[in-house]
Amino acid sequence: MQVYILHRLFQALFVCLGISLITFFLLHVVGDPVLLLLPQAASDADVALLKDQLGLDRPLAAQYLSFLTDALRGDFGRSLFTQDSAFALILERLPATLELTLAGMLVGLGIAIPLGVISAVKRGALTDRLCTVGAVAGQAMPIFWLGIMLILVFAVKFRVLPASGRGTVWHLILPAVTLGAYLAPLTMRLTRSGMLDVLTQDYIRTARAKGVRERVVLFKHALRNAAIPIVTILGVQFGRLLGGAVVTETVFAWPGVASLAVKAIRTYDYPVVQGAVVFLALVVVLANLLADVAVTFLDPRIRLGREHG
């Protein structure tokens, strides 16, 4: 297990390295922050002087090497506009992003798992068809549209929930539901397919023949084995949730890392964007690793297979 974890962490370094490289060069291609930092009447000499002060006049390869060297020490540079540490800005916003992401995951799982189990038990019935249609519709629904609709209904029309910001649990409800609805459809379909496969196994029929209560059969015996692919995909889904958080945080003015990155992209604030992207990529990689480790505890055969492999 330790060898496997070290191997995955080694892979994570290469993933973050590749992401940082792509992000760095894309940022330097699409815009120049110097044009935003200086007034429109600035002369060419002023532009050249500021580029020299910021180190933006050096070759891109040299700039990237400097960024990478500093990043390995935890220093992503300073914001070009506020002069604050980019890493400090990210850490300041990180709790809000994790709060929203975890709340969205809880909402999504709270919707998807019960509906997936019910859909599998009621296979072919009207309930199953309604759940399937709902899952397909949920996957096709744009996340920003859902967020705007929730604001219009619950914040504008009925005025029962705040439309934006962060402060109380009431501020969390609408963005968490929006993000959870983004996760629920795929998880519900995985739960359904996993339960359908498990419910045909001999040990399920044996448990029922022994008179074990149906609730115990479903949630203790069947769901535990059906949860293996769900837990595996949750690592990937966590990355999707962080991607969805970019839209959700923007729609609801949620002060997280994603909204910070969006604002930094608009102003070509290179250090903040690079730091946010690399940091979020590392979070996604670690989430995938934790999901893999959790699967080995659910199914010891997987752990044994890796140890012998």
PAFI-328587 format. One record per residue (C-alpha): z, y, x. Coordinates in steps of 0.25 Angstrom, whole numbers, padded with zeros to 4 digits, always signed. Layout:
! PAFI-328587
ZYX;...
//
This chain:
! PAFI-328587
+0000+0000+0000;+0004+0010+0011;-0010+0007+0018;-0017+0009+0005;-0010+0023+0003;-0013+0027+0017;-0027+0023+0015;-0028+0032+0003;-0022+0044+0009;-0032+0043+0020;-0043+0043+0010;-0036+0055+0003;-0038+0063+0016;-0053+0060+0017;-0054+0064+0002;-0047+0077+0004;-0055+0080+0016;-0068+0078+0009;-0063+0086-0003;-0058+0098+0006;-0072+0097+0014;-0080+0098+0001;-0071+0109-0005;-0071+0117+0008;-0086+0118+0009;-0089+0120-0006;-0080+0132-0006;-0086+0138+0006;-0100+0136-0001;-0098+0142-0014;-0091+0155-0011;-0085+0165-0001;-0071+0170-0004;-0073+0182+0005;-0082+0189-0005;-0071+0188-0015;-0060+0193-0005;-0068+0205-0001;-0073+0217-0010;-0087+0217-0014;-0089+0229-0005;-0085+0222+0007;-0094+0222+0019;-0100+0210+0027;-0090+0214+0038;-0078+0212+0029;-0084+0199+0024;-0085+0194+0038;-0071+0199+0042;-0065+0192+0030;-0072+0179+0032;-0067+0179+0047;-0053+0182+0043;-0054+0170+0033;-0061+0161+0042;-0073+0159+0033;-0083+0164+0043;-0081+0151+0051;-0090+0138+0049;-0086+0130+0037;-0083+0118+0046;-0073+0126+0054;-0067+0132+0041;-0065+0118+0035;-0059+0112+0048;-0049+0123+0048;-0046+0121+0033;-0044+0106+0035;-0035+0108+0047;-0026+0117+0039;-0027+0108+0026;-0021+0096+0034;-0009+0105+0037;-0008+0109+0022;-0014+0122+0024;-0025+0126+0015;-0026+0140+0019;-0023+0153+0011;-0029+0158-0001;-0040+0168+0002;-0035+0177-0009;-0020+0176-0010;-0017+0171+0005;-0008+0161-0001;-0007+0147+0005;-0017+0139-0002;-0008+0127-0001;+0003+0135-0007;-0005+0139-0019;-0009+0125-0022;+0005+0120-0021;+0009+0131-0030;-0001+0126-0041;+0001+0111-0038;+0012+0109-0048;+0005+0115-0060;-0008+0106-0057;+0001+0093-0055;+0009+0097-0068;-0004+0098-0076;-0011+0086-0070;+0001+0077-0072;+0003+0082-0086;-0012+0080-0089;-0011+0066-0084;+0001+0063-0093;-0006+0068-0105;-0018+0061-0102;-0011+0048-0100;-0002+0050-0112;-0015+0051-0120;-0024+0041-0113;-0015+0029-0111;-0010+0027-0125;-0023+0029-0131;-0030+0020-0121;-0019+0009-0125;-0021+0011-0140;-0037+0011-0138;-0036-0002-0131;-0027-0009-0141;-0035-0003-0153;-0048-0007-0146;-0060-0005-0156;-0052+0002-0166;-0053+0016-0171;-0042+0021-0162;-0049+0015-0150;-0062+0022-0153;-0055+0035-0156;-0048+0034-0142;-0061+0031-0135;-0068+0042-0142;-0057+0052-0138;-0057+0047-0124;-0072+0049-0123;-0071+0063-0129;-0060+0067-0120;-0068+0063-0107;-0079+0072-0113;-0070+0084-0116;-0071+0095-0106;-0057+0098-0101;-0058+0113-0101;-0063+0112-0116;-0051+0104-0120;-0042+0114-0113;-0048+0126-0120;-0047+0119-0133;-0032+0116-0131;-0030+0131-0128;-0037+0136-0140;-0030+0126-0149;-0016+0126-0144;-0015+0139-0137;-0024+0148-0144;-0024+0143-0159;-0010+0137-0160;-0003+0144-0149;+0006+0132-0146;+0003+0130-0131;+0000+0140-0120;-0014+0141-0116;-0012+0143-0101;-0003+0144-0089;+0009+0135-0084;+0024+0136-0087;+0029+0127-0098;+0026+0113-0103;+0018+0120-0114;+0008+0126-0104;+0005+0112-0099;+0002+0105-0112;-0013+0110-0114;-0017+0108-0100;-0011+0095-0099;-0017+0090-0112;-0031+0095-0107;-0029+0088-0094;-0024+0075-0100;-0036+0075-0110;-0044+0075-0097;-0037+0062-0092;-0035+0055-0105;-0049+0049-0109;-0052+0041-0096;-0038+0036-0095;-0038+0032-0110;-0051+0024-0108;-0045+0017-0095;-0032+0014-0103;-0040+0008-0114;-0049+0000-0105;-0038-0005-0097;-0030-0009-0109;-0041-0017-0115;-0043-0025-0102;-0028-0028-0101;-0026-0031-0116;-0035-0043-0114;-0027-0049-0103;-0019-0062-0104;-0005-0056-0101;-0007-0046-0113;-0010-0058-0122;+0002-0065-0117;+0011-0054-0119;+0007-0052-0133;+0008-0067-0135;+0023-0066-0131;+0026-0056-0141;+0027-0044-0132;+0026-0031-0139;+0013-0024-0140;+0018-0011-0134;+0023-0019-0122;+0010-0026-0120;+0002-0014-0121;+0010-0004-0112;+0018-0013-0103;+0008-0025-0100;-0006-0019-0103;-0005-0005-0100;+0001-0007-0086;-0011-0015-0082;-0021-0006-0089;-0014+0006-0082;-0020+0002-0068;-0034+0008-0070;-0027+0020-0077;-0018+0023-0065;-0029+0021-0055;-0038+0031-0063;-0026+0041-0064;-0028+0044-0049;-0042+0048-0052;-0038+0055-0065;-0028+0063-0058;-0039+0069-0050;-0047+0072-0063;-0035+0079-0069;-0034+0088-0057;-0049+0091-0059;-0046+0093-0074;-0034+0102-0070;-0044+0112-0064;-0050+0114-0078;-0037+0113-0085;-0029+0123-0076;-0040+0133-0077;-0041+0132-0092;-0026+0133-0094;-0023+0142-0082;-0014+0132-0076;-0009+0136-0063;-0012+0124-0055;-0020+0120-0042;-0033+0118-0050;-0033+0132-0056;-0029+0138-0042;-0042+0130-0036;-0051+0135-0047;-0046+0150-0044;-0048+0148-0029;-0062+0142-0031;-0066+0155-0039;-0061+0164-0028;-0066+0155-0016;-0052+0153-0011;-0055+0142-0001;-0041+0138+0004;-0035+0137-0010;-0047+0129-0016;-0048+0120-0004;-0033+0118-0004;-0032+0115-0019;-0044+0105-0019;-0039+0097-0007;-0025+0097-0013;-0029+0092-0026;-0038+0082-0020;-0026+0076-0012;-0018+0076-0025;-0029+0068-0032;-0030+0058-0020;-0015+0056-0020;-0016+0054-0035;-0026+0043-0033;-0017+0036-0023;-0005+0036-0032;-0013+0030-0043;-0018+0019-0034;-0003+0016-0029;+0001+0016-0044;-0009+0006-0047;-0004-0004-0036;+0009-0003-0043;+0003-0007-0057;-0005-0018-0051;+0001-0025-0038;-0012-0033-0037;-0019-0020-0033;-0008-0018-0022;-0010-0032-0017;-0025-0030-0016;-0024-0018-0008;-0014-0024+0002;-0023-0036+0004;-0036-0028+0004;
//
